[in-house]
């Protein structure tokens, strides 16, 4: 997963999430960084998402393994569920890199929605967690802000929605120091700190 290490991600966190590169040229994920998605109990891989390792590419940046529907899962839930139950809060981000970066900063009650859309199934999963607070930490671009508004409308009767401002395009691009300085003060009472 040199692509993510070169972008400043911690190798230990990538290992914790079993991120690697597919080196089998007969597989659809060949030469992509692959992030497996596990069932809620962290026993079985239910699917994988794969990202190109460079920005200049004519095809899709991300692909999913066959018959894997991202809208049925929350990325990282299998590792986050204990902290979520403990804090009664979920920090909801768009992508895997956002989840990894927050873990690097010690924030572990975070899940990703595989993009800028919270599906009905994902909303149901959040309800089943028994949380009180939903921290919406989508990207600061137009799609992320649009997603934040849709999530607010969909979930405002279910949870206390907490808005957090980020001083970057997305959490995955922030350093741990920036997260400690800018995000953690806004997240006080909603994380495991």
C-alpha angles and dihedrals in degrees: 000000000000089000091067095037088054087052089057101261117149113252091216091058092047088051091049088057092042093239115171145141124269107235097176107106091201092063127087090232092056113150093003129119103251126207114190120216117216134204118259092270095050092239105111137032107239095183147324138239119210130199130197113250097228137039098237104079132130097209132059118313091216130029131180128221115261115287092004111134111196092198089070095061143046113225113243096009091127090063098034103048097092093051090044091055090045095050098032085222137101125202105211119204134171105240150022094256090057090053092049094048093051090049088053087056091050096256106132107165091083132119133180127223097208094248139344100316129084107206125212089249091052090048089052090050089054091049091052090057091068093229125164099196130050114191108200109207103170124158119283094237123099094268091050094049091047089051091051091055093048091049091049091053092045097045109026093102092047103047144012100262114218120198120207125188117222123202092215139054091263140351092252090064093053124094121236087250091055091049090050092049103038109021108032094061089053091047096051108138093017101074139053093268 
